[in-house]
Amino acid sequence: MKFFEKLQNLDRRWIYMIIALAIIIPLMIPYNSDNVTTPQSENLYQMIDSYAGREDRAVLISILHDPSTMPELFPMEVALIRHCFERNIKVFLLSWLPQGAPIIDYAINTVKEEFPDITAGVDYCNFGYRIQPSATVIGMGDNIARTIVTDAEGRKLENLPIMKNITNYNEMNLVVEFSGSTAGGTWIALARPKFGLNVAVGVTAVMAADLFPYLQSGQLIGMLTGLKGAAEYEKLVDVYAAYRNPEIDYNTPDAEGKYPLKGRAFSRDILKDESVQKMIKITKQTKAEFTPEEFALFVQKYPAQKEIFESLKQEDGSGKVYIEIQNREKMLDDLGLTAFNELERLTYDIKYKFKVARIGMNAQSIAHVTIFVFILIGNIGYFVLRAKNK
């Protein structure tokens, strides 16, 4: 009884401090956890991925929020743009809010740091802030270049290489709108019934309940909900779009001058494979593992660095071969940028910017469990003391 009496009289400041620590510690010391992906996230991923490597398909991203909702929405935007850059998918961006224009630049620049070959006007196009959403939405259904004459940098749209084979919604066949409140309404009401445009949304967790009816009716083809949805999409991109097969030489074009398409096709069976776990670890990873056959094929791609790779090679008792990245600067100098980057990718060491949502979900999960425990203990104590007094 004394135990429950003490808990009932506990200074609430101790409770606040424990909850604060439950949030801060997982943010500062991430641990590996898995997020089960939901159908609405998987459907959006598959729709976008079906455009991989195609000249006649593109994705439009609409940023309809201000900085106040960035903690939930910005990781989604980064993950989706990364998906497009990894899989060679054309992406266009616009905002109906003046506050959204700098968020577009921030998202693009965050991802572009890891993709030095990505070029504005060729791989992506930023329309910037636009007014008159209804007129613009309908106009793009007929001709994009005539409706939005210039991009955010003042270049004529019709002269940009990215516009090759892109005319209207027949090619720009998916819009994903990110919003902290009402999302997708203009596209659903105007562009979907008239032009058949596919619409998806990314929203804050509190808004998800309002939009599930659109998802169930088929008016939305996919939806990312809050930090959980962002974490799911980060995982899908790591498992599929960012995947590199060590047996394939992605740096050598074929007879037609085309490079192999990076990543791999979506399959739910892959998500259940134990080997996927090493691809989604958010703690620091330093080892690139190979089978002996994979290692031999990997080394063949870089004949000039063959002796260096052989000297770095280590073996364990399981028959696997691995290379551990210990001195990054020295290995970069010895191997060169191209070979080192591919080796580093095979460690599956995810950069912080591409795992923000998953780290946030760790903290969110522990905080929710902590609050649940306090509620449970508090209720038990209340009824025990009530019974005693009675």
Order of alpha helices (4+ residues) and beta strands (2+ residues): alpha-alpha-alpha-beta-alpha-beta-alpha-beta-alpha-alpha-beta-alpha-beta-alpha-beta-alpha-alpha-beta-alpha-alpha-beta-beta-alpha-alpha-alpha
